[in-house]
């Protein structure tokens, strides 16, 4: 009887993904991530540069290395992936090494 009663009080996540979303918002707040800083970083990178982007997508942090194809006010396109500015955690230009022949 006691084991069936214990099942009544087991944790239940009625709103799947809510805890992940709250955690993301807390991380953003703690880091002090500001869209102004991200936009400034993007403005310092020229089109067709190789970049590394860390961004949030569906409650996960993803990393992408590719060519910056397009810059708009509220999004960028890296290779064939459209990324909203507000979802970007970090972006930096990747230096390429050229070998002498």
Backbone torsions as a table, in degrees:
resi	resn	phi	psi	omega
1	UNK	NA	-38.7	-177.6
2	UNK	-66.8	-35.4	-179.5
3	UNK	-66.8	-36.7	177.9
4	UNK	-70.1	-32.3	177.3
5	UNK	-69.2	-36.8	179.1
6	UNK	-62.6	-34.2	179.1
7	UNK	-62.5	-29.0	179.5
8	UNK	-64.5	-28.1	-174.7
9	UNK	-106.7	16.3	177.1
10	UNK	-71.1	148.2	179.6
11	UNK	-59.7	142.8	179.5
12	UNK	-137.6	128.2	179.7
13	UNK	-99.0	89.1	-176.4
14	UNK	-67.1	-29.6	-179.2
15	UNK	-116.7	82.6	-177.4
16	UNK	-54.0	134.7	178.5
17	UNK	89.8	-13.6	-178.4
18	UNK	-63.3	-44.5	-178.7
19	UNK	-64.4	-36.5	177.1
20	UNK	-66.2	-41.4	179.8
21	UNK	-65.6	-41.3	177.8
22	UNK	-65.3	-39.0	178.0
23	UNK	-62.8	-42.7	178.6
24	UNK	-60.6	-46.1	179.9
25	UNK	-62.1	-38.9	178.3
26	UNK	-65.3	-42.1	178.0
27	UNK	-61.9	-43.2	179.0
28	UNK	-61.4	-42.3	-179.6
29	UNK	-66.4	-44.4	-179.2
30	UNK	-63.4	-41.3	-179.0
31	UNK	-74.6	-18.2	-178.6
32	UNK	68.7	32.5	-179.6
33	UNK	-64.2	131.8	-175.5
34	UNK	-128.2	131.0	179.2
35	UNK	-58.7	-30.8	179.2
36	UNK	-61.1	-44.3	179.0
37	UNK	-64.2	-41.9	179.4
38	UNK	-64.2	-44.9	179.4
39	UNK	-62.7	-37.2	177.8
40	UNK	-63.8	-43.0	177.5
41	UNK	-61.7	-42.6	-179.7
42	UNK	-64.9	-41.6	-180.0
43	UNK	-63.3	-25.1	179.0
44	UNK	-84.0	-1.9	179.8
45	UNK	-111.8	129.8	-178.1
46	UNK	-86.5	154.9	176.5
47	UNK	-57.2	146.6	-179.6
48	UNK	72.4	12.6	172.7
49	UNK	-85.4	151.2	175.3
50	UNK	-82.4	128.6	-176.9
51	UNK	-130.1	158.4	171.1
52	UNK	-117.9	124.0	-176.6
53	UNK	-121.7	132.0	171.6
54	UNK	-110.1	123.8	-175.4
55	UNK	-147.8	163.4	-179.6
56	UNK	-97.0	134.3	177.0
57	UNK	-147.2	119.3	179.3
58	UNK	48.4	55.0	174.6
59	UNK	67.2	18.7	176.4
60	UNK	-128.2	153.6	172.9
61	UNK	-98.3	123.5	-179.2
62	UNK	-115.0	154.0	175.1
63	UNK	-123.0	140.4	-177.6
64	UNK	-139.5	132.8	172.4
65	UNK	-115.0	126.1	-178.2
66	UNK	-171.3	-170.6	-178.6
67	UNK	-94.0	129.0	176.4
68	UNK	-72.6	108.1	-174.8
69	UNK	-92.5	-33.6	-173.7
70	UNK	-152.3	143.7	175.9
71	UNK	-127.1	121.9	174.8
72	UNK	-122.2	175.6	-177.3
73	UNK	-63.2	-35.1	-175.7
74	UNK	-120.1	2.3	176.5
75	UNK	-156.9	164.8	172.1
76	UNK	-130.0	161.9	172.9
77	UNK	-121.8	120.8	176.6
78	UNK	-113.3	120.8	-170.6
79	UNK	54.6	-111.9	178.3
80	UNK	-115.1	17.5	-175.8
81	UNK	-107.4	123.2	177.0
82	UNK	-88.1	126.9	-177.7
83	UNK	-126.8	123.9	177.2
84	UNK	-69.0	139.6	-179.8
85	UNK	-56.1	-41.4	-177.1
86	UNK	-66.4	-16.7	179.5
87	UNK	-92.3	-7.5	-176.2
88	UNK	-80.8	128.2	175.8
89	UNK	-90.8	-41.4	-177.8
90	UNK	-157.5	145.5	174.8
91	UNK	-143.5	137.1	177.5
92	UNK	-149.5	152.0	177.7
93	UNK	-77.0	137.1	178.2
94	UNK	-99.2	122.2	179.0
95	UNK	-75.1	135.1	176.3
96	UNK	-100.2	143.2	-179.5
97	UNK	-98.5	126.3	178.3
98	UNK	-103.3	128.9	179.4
99	UNK	-91.6	140.4	176.3
100	UNK	-78.9	142.2	179.9
101	UNK	-103.8	NA	NA
